[in-house]
């Protein structure tokens, strides 16, 4: 499938983009000292062998690290889901959005990324700093067993978390599309995130059926909102 075949075109995404001022520091954010302590524990508790990260979304197309090696894998019992509410980054408190995360059920194809041993502590800290903003999100970090052509491997990944406010599981895809088509923050629009993810999965030969259907629904929603042909 080629880039030109995607319904959620760059022209439609551009309609969703708008300038949003970067918000100030949120007093609820986790202190950097806590993130460093947490990332240090992750490094110390790593499984034997290479340090692997399971990438299934933006870590594929916008990673915080250079991979020593990358290979396709499958996580059984997990799937991609836009289920975590956003009020910043790609949304605002007035027009909230949804962040994609790994959630239970189904099957998820992605990439296994090996981190370099040099400066590993700093690499893991930068990864945790990117993914965690609030204390309850520590529970959203876990070691996950994924399937490779060489057998099972344990990899670090980030999921939706066991429970908590702002997690909306099993939202109907038309409802998700309504939110994604409208949300935009200082990092850009929800629609741009979805498009980037779908395109880069396709480049790696990964067709996520739900995301492919979702991008069609978001494209329809944008056309409806803006009267686009």
N, C-alpha and C positions, 0 to 999 in steps of 0.2 A: 504494500500500500504506500503510495507516495504522499508527500506533503500536500500536493495540490488537491488531494481527495478529501482532506479534512473539512468538515462543515464549519468549524469554529476558526474562521480565517483571521489573518492579522488585521484586516480591515474592520471586521466585527469587533475584535478585541480593542482596537483603537477607540471605538465609540465608548468603551467602558472606562478608559483612562481619564483621570483628572488630577490636577495638582492638589495634593493634600499636605498640609504642614506637618513636619515631624513632631510628634508629641514629646513632652518632656519626660524626665525619669519618673517611673511609676514606683511609688513607695512600697508596693507589694512585691517587687522583684527580689529574687534571691540575691544575697550578697555574693560578690565574686569569690570571696574567701571560702564560702560554703560550696560553690561550684568547683573550686580547686580541690577541696578536701574530697568531694564526691568523685571527681574524675580520678584522683589518686587512688581511691579505693577500687574503682573499676579496673585500673591498670594493674593493681596488686592482685586482684581476684581473677584475672584473665585466665581462660583455659590454656592448657599447654599448646605450644605451637605458635603459628603466626597470629597476629591480632587482626581479626576479620570484622568488617562492618557490613551489615545487610542493607543495601540501598534499594529503595523501591519507589521513590518519588524525586524530590528536588536534589537529593544527594547524588543522583545519577547525572543531572545536568548542571548543578551548581554546588559542587562539593566544597568543603573547607580544607581539603587535603589532597595531596597527590597520591594516587594508588600505586603500590609496588606491582600489584597484579589485580586483574578483574576477571571474573568468570560468571556465566549465567547459573542461577540457582533457583530452586523453588522452595517456598515456605508453605508446608501443608498445614491447614487449619487456620489460615490467616488470609485476609483480603484487604485491599485498599478501600478506604471509606472517607468521604468528606463528612466528618462527624464531630469535629472539635470547633466550638464557636470561637470566632475572632472578634476583637474590638479594636485592634491596631494592626500594624504591618500591612496587610492587604484588606483592611476594613477600618471602620471608625466606630465609636460608640453609638453614633446616630444611624449608621448603616452597617450592621454587623455582617460578618462573612463566615465562611467555614474553611477550616484547615484540613487537609488530607492527612490521615494517620493510618497505621496498621490496626486492624480490628479482628476479632476472632471469627472464624468460620471461613470455609471456602479454601482457595488456593491462590498463592501470590507468586508470580515469577518476578525476579529482580536480578540484581547484580551483587556478587560477593566481592568486596573491596578489601585488599590487604594493606594495612598501614605499615609504614616504615618504622623500624625499631629506633632509628635515630630521632631524637626529640619526641619520642612517643608520648611522654607525659603532657607536653604542650599541645600536641596534636589532639589527644583525647580531650583535654580541657577546652580547646577551641570548638570541638564538636559538641560538647555538652553545653558550652556557653551559647552556641547557636540554637540548640533545641530546647533548652530549659529556661523558663522565665520565672516560674512560681514554684513554691515549695512542694505543692501536691504533684508536680510533674516529675519529681524524682521517681515516682512509682511507674512512670511511663518508659523507663529505661530497663532493658532486660537482655539477657543472653538467650538467643533463640537458635534452635537446631534447624538448619536448612539442608536441603538435599542437593548434592553436587554429583557430577559424573564419577567422582572418586570416592563417594560415600558421604555420610553426614558430617557436618561441620557446625560448630557453635560460633555464632556471630553476634556482635552487639547491634541492637536495633532500638528504635523508638516506636512505641505503639500508643494507642489512645488512652491507655491506663485502665485500671479496674473499675473505677467509678468517679463521680464528682460532678459538680456544677459545670455546665457548659459542654457536656458530652451528650450528643444527640445521636443515638444509635438507631439504625433502621429507618432513617428518614426516607420517604418516597423520593425517587430520583427527580420527578418534576418539581418538588419542593426545593430540593438541593439546587436545581438549575435556576430557580427564581432568585435564590440568595446569591449564587455565584455571579449571575448576570448583572447584579446591582452593586456588589461590594468592591470598594477600592480604598487603598490606604497609601501611606507615603512610600511603601515598597512597590506599589503597582496594584493592578486589579486581580481579583480572584480568577477572572476569565483568562488572564495571561498565564497564571500559574497552571491552570488546567491544560491550556494549549501546549505549553512547554513540556509538561509531563507526558501528555499523549504522544507528542511528536518524538520525544527522545526514547520513549518506550518502543515506539515503532522502529526507530533506527536500530535498536537492539533486537528486533524481531519479536517483541512482546506486544501482543494485542490483548489489552485488558477489556473484556466485553462490557463491563459496567461503565468504565471511563469513556469507552468509545461511544456508547449510547448517550452518556451524560453530555459529552461535547456537542452532540447533535441537538439535544434539548436546550443547552445553553445558547447555541447559535440561534435557534428558533425564538428563544426568549429575548435575546438582544434585538433581533429583527422586529419583534412585537413592540418592544419598548421604544425603539428609535425610528421605527418605520423604515428600516433598511430593506433594500431590495434583495 
